[in-house]
Amino acid sequence: MAQTPEAPVIPSTHLAASVPSATAALELNEIPTPTPGPNEVLIESHAFAIQPLDAKMHNAAYAGAGGIKSYPATLGTNVAGIVVKVGEAAQEAGKVKVGDRVVADTAAYTLGDWRMGGWQQFVVCGVETVSEIGDAPFDRAVLLGFPLQTAVASMKEYLGMGLPGTGSPTDKVLIWGGGGAVGSCAIQYAKSVGHTVIATASPRDVTHLISIGANAVIDYHSPTIVEDIRSHGPFKFILNAVGNPESHMAIAALIYPPGGSYASVLPAQNLPENVKAIYTSFSMSVQKDEHKEFRDWWYGEYFTKVLAEGKIEPPRSVKREGGLKVLQQASRDVFEGKVKEKVVIDPTES
């Protein structure tokens, strides 16, 4: 007779890094370890990546994702770790069980529920936004989650791109800023759909971006950038994975006239009337019920398959040793642009 695995010992308190007030330095405190609600799970986190959004919210009280609704605030929404407790309804649904290795996106920012903040050792998450990762390393799972979800949600949900294998190479895609985390993920997804992909990037990134699926890479420093890109068009889908004013103006010039829409990771200003930049917190689409079909596909099918097959390359990364104690400086470095790689931290480290 098979033995039932012993329930993990969950500590009554755990270490969390919280922002006590707007733009203040992080404070490390022992806080009560929560019990997950009926449709929630409790995850012992073994990895999280500091996203630019997190760093901006911490260091500049950025309000683009809805802002920090209350203080003290435990930031971060994307974690990878081990399920240690499952709520009653979630347990009955049978999606995950204690001991599963998972990656999760939480509703910390959309709900202002800091039990769900990723910058702590134990994190509560709604079961609907949890994916099993099998034997995939925690670092890989957490590195891919945010940028790939941003890229796929922006193109699939907001621009109408199809599922992998459903597209045609006659339909072309422009990824402005292919060298970044979101841009490189966007190249790989658009290529998996079946499209021809053109990217802009620095010359140092050309060989790498061609290797992951770009059909052509154009130097965004070129004085004739708009003409250079136009010679490869027209484009059915355009994603601005940089979002600075210069990229918005160049894309507007590219599609004006007759005009059209494109997705962007940052908002645009002063565009021509017939040019629209679609901007939202794309990675948070999974937290909204109007995107339930996308959410179910992402967590129930796509992302688990991506991790199992290893066909999409994660962004370049660096791990900061020392757990939550090094988070303050790491967040500042991301905010100030001192690191180009994704910074990964294991909150279990002391």
PyMOL commands that set and color helices and strands:
alter all, ss='L'
color gray80, all
select helices_A, chain A and resi 52-60+88-93+108-111+114-116+127-129+138-157+181-193+203-211+225-230+245-255+282-287+289-309+323-335
alter helices_A, ss='H'
color red, helices_A
select strands_A, chain A and resi 13-18+27-32+40-50+78-86+101-105+122-126+130-132+172-176+196-201+216-219+237-240+260-264+275-278+317-319+342-345
alter strands_A, ss='S'
color yellow, strands_A
deselect
rebuild
show_as cartoon
